[in-house]
Amino acid sequence: MKRILGRKLGMTQIFNDDGTVVPVTIIEAGPCYVAQKKTKESDGYDAIALGFDEIPEKRLTKPMVGHLKKANCPPVQYVREFRVSDPSEFEEGQKIDVSVFEVGDQVDVVGTSKGKGFAGVVKRHGFGGGPKTHGQSDRWRASGSVGAGSTPGHIFKGMRMAGRMGNERVTASNLTVALVDAEKNLLAVKGSVPGGKNGLLIIREARKA
């Protein structure tokens, strides 16, 4: 299983041997610890929970501290669960670092996109807006008609309208691993990944590769 938790540090560029420039995102990936094992016999499904980002014990609730100590896991800020085919391959408290990945691997990176607040249809959906002439004065960025009158007499569910934009789970698929530094727990992937700096990321094997 090639999965790990990480934190987005920012973007930069690296140079290949032939001199081409590759834009990459630098991720602090791991180390992670196995905080729990779940099996079909005890929980109805097979999974493991990974903990990431060690923090002082006083910043956790007492139930979480006890849960982590039971698994021989240090106090961590984030715990995320992953389905696995065989939980017996892992031990509670086991350390997993970025060396599970190699340069050239295809990965999916899951994160939370930047929140943009309430946005109109031009910014949120790329609408063209209304005409800038013919007597109108305030319809440049309006959505226009959203439905008929008597039939059907209502707005269809899913109609693209103004509303909250961003701050949602986003997956960037099939990114190429460009650099792995196990000593510094750094991973570089080609291209951009969701979210802002210091945002939590899930890095996993590409599902569609």
N, C-alpha and C positions, 0 to 999 in steps of 0.2 A: 504493500500500500504506500503510494507516494502522496502523502497529504501532510500539510503543516500549517501552522498559524504564523502570521507575521504582521509587520507594521510598515506602512509606506513611508519612505524617507524622502523621496523626491525623484526628479528626472535629471539625467545627464546624457552624455554620449561617449561611446567607446569606438576605437578604430580597429578594423580587421587588419589581417596581415597584408591584404592587397590595398590598404589605404582607404577603403570605403568607411563612411561614418554610419554608425548604428545608434539611433536614439533608444535609450533604455530607461526603465524605472528601477531604482534601487530599493530593495525590500530587506528589512531586518527580519529574517525568517528563523524562528526558534531562538534558543532551544525550547522544545515542548516536552511535556511529561504526561504519561498515561495516568489520568486521574480516576478512571473507572473502566471496568469491563462489563459488558452486558451480553448475556447469552439467551438463546431461545428457551432454555430450561427455566431460567430465573426471571427473564423479562419479556419473553415472547419474540425477541429478535436479537440479532448479533450486531454489536456496535462497541466502539470505544470512545471515551471522552478524553480530549487533549487539553491540557492547561498551558497557558502562555503568559509571559510577562510577570516575572517575580516581583512582589511588592512586600512591604512590611506586614506582618501578621495582624497588627492592630487595625489595618484598613479593611479587614474581612469580618463578616459576621461569625459568631461562634459556631453555628452549624456548618458553615463552609470550611472553617479551620479544621473542625473534627473530621469532615468528609475527606479533606485532602491528606490529613495526617494518617487516616486509616489506609490510604493508598500509597503511603510513603512518598507523597508528592509535596514539594515546597509550596508556600502560599503564592498563588498566582491570581492575576486580575481577570483573565478571560478563560472560560471553559467552554469548549464546543464539542458536539458529538458527531461522530462519523460512523456510517454503516460499514461493516467489514464482513468478509466471507468467513473468516476463521479467527475469532478472538483469541484462540489459544496461542497464536503467534506473538502475542504481546503479554507483558507483565505489568502489573500496576506499579507505578513509580519509574517505569522505563523512560529513558531520555531519548528523544528523537530530534536530530538536528538536520541542518540543511544539506548534509552530505547524501541524503536519500535521492537528491536530484543530480543530474549530470548536464553538462553543456550540450545543447541540441534537443533536450527533452521538450515535448509539447505540453503546456499546462493551461488550466483554466484558473483565473484569478477572480475571486468573489469578494466584493466590498460594498460599502454603502456610499452612494453617489452624493456629491455636494448638494446641500439644500439651497434652493433658490428662492424660497418663500412663495407668495402668491404671484403668479405670472399670467399674463394675457395669452391669447391664442397665437399671436405672432411669435413671441419668444418660446412658448411652450410647444407649439405644434408646427411652426414655420408657415403660418398662413400669410398670404400676400397683402391682406388688408383691403380696404375699400378704395374707390377712385379718389384721386387728389384734386379733382376739379368738379365741374357740373354742379356747383352750388353747395356741395356738402362742406361742413366745417369741422366736424368732430368724429368722423367715421373712418379715419385713416387706418387705425389698428383694431377696429371692431371685427367681430366674428361674422356678422351678417346673419342671414336666415339660418335657424337651427331646426326647422320643421314646418310641416304644412298646418293648415288651420283645422277645419272640421274633420278631415281624414288624413292621418290617424288621430289628430287632436291632442297629441302629446309628443314629448321629445323622446326619441329612442334611447335606450340604455347604451352607454358607451360613446355617446356623442362627444366629439372633441371640443372642449370648452375651456375657459379660463379656470385656474385652480392651482393648488399647491404643486410645485415643481421640484423634483429632486428628492434627496433624502430617502432613497429606496434601494433595495438590494439589486445589484447589477453584476452580471458575470461577463468578463472579457474572455473569450474563448480562443483556444489554439495559439497562445503566445509562446514564443521560442525562448528557452533559457539561454542567455548569452554569457553568464558568468556565475560561478559558484565559489564562494570563499568560506570554507568551513571554519577557519580560525576566527574570523570576524562575524560569523553568522549572517553573511550577506548573500543575497540572491539578486541577480539582474535579469530582467525579462525584456524582450524587445517590444517597444511600443508603450502605450499608456495603460494604466489600470484605474479602476473606479475610486473615487473619494479624494479627500484632501490629505495633506501631510499628517503623519502619525495616526492615520486611520487603520483600523483592524482589517486584515485581509486573510482569506483562506486560499491557499495555493494547493492545487490538486492535479492529478493526472488528467489530461484532456479527454473528455468523453467522446468527442467527435473526431479525434485525430485518426 
